[in-house]
Amino acid sequence: MKISKFIPSKIAQQIMKGVFVVAGIIIVLIPIIILGYILIKGLPVVNFEFIFSNPIDSGESGGILPMIVSTIYVTVLAGIIATPLGVGAAIYLNEYAGENKLVDIIIFGTEILASIPSIVYGLFGLAFFVIFLHLKWSILSGGLVLAIMALPTIIQVSKVSLASISNTYREGSFGLGATKWQTVYHVVLPAALPGIATGVILALTRAISEAAAVMFAVGSAISMPLSIFDPGRPLPLHLYILATEGISLDNAYGTAAVLVIIVLAITIVSNYVVDRYQSKIMGKT
């Protein structure tokens, strides 16, 4: 029997509205509770010395400056490698390829890459970059692993962003005598840029938070990396080692708080820039 026979439609509507409101509140509360707990436990540890000094006794005391530098290195390197490859692949898939078996293979490959556990990326980085290519444990090896891990997100989000651009933009550009590449570069890409930027930010914020993916590739050196060929210890890996080996739980919370603040800062600033750009191209500013 139908529920509507027992419950009047207005009451059913109010019940479902209440269910959805509760679900929304729970979704909002979960990250607030998690982030709040980490910041409450970690912020008392964070000070100038903690951020700008080197670790002592494997991180039991001292600061996390080399870890912050290692994190910046591997994340920027991953972005430099993954962004042009991912956006280029998305442009090919959406603007040039059409529908054929090669496109199906590429899409299937991105779906497989997106579903692989991060620890498998780390083992691949160890076997291929560290051992086979003789890159050793280094920032370069870790950055390459994170670049591969970020690729599927960038490709998928960029492709969706390009596909969402109305064909009237392309037709108008062709009508003015523009070539295919001129249309893509001067018309389609600028219109799709906010969505593409969102995909890149999403991929890199995931990469900056990964410990398992870089564990076997970047090394675990607590010294300051001077180049991409030196080993390092990004913040997520440092946090994992501090917590699992019982070195210093307080410093682990402090490291987690710094990592959370970095990710939040990147997300807020990038979203602000994207919104400003979108408002500009829409003529609102």
Helices and strands as residue ranges (DSSP letters): G 3-5, H 9-42, H 48-52, E 55-56, G 57-59, E 61-62, H 65-91, I 92-96, H 101-115, H 118-124, I 125-132, H 139-163, H 167-175, H 180-183, I 184-188, H 189-208, H 212-215, H 235-244, H 249-281
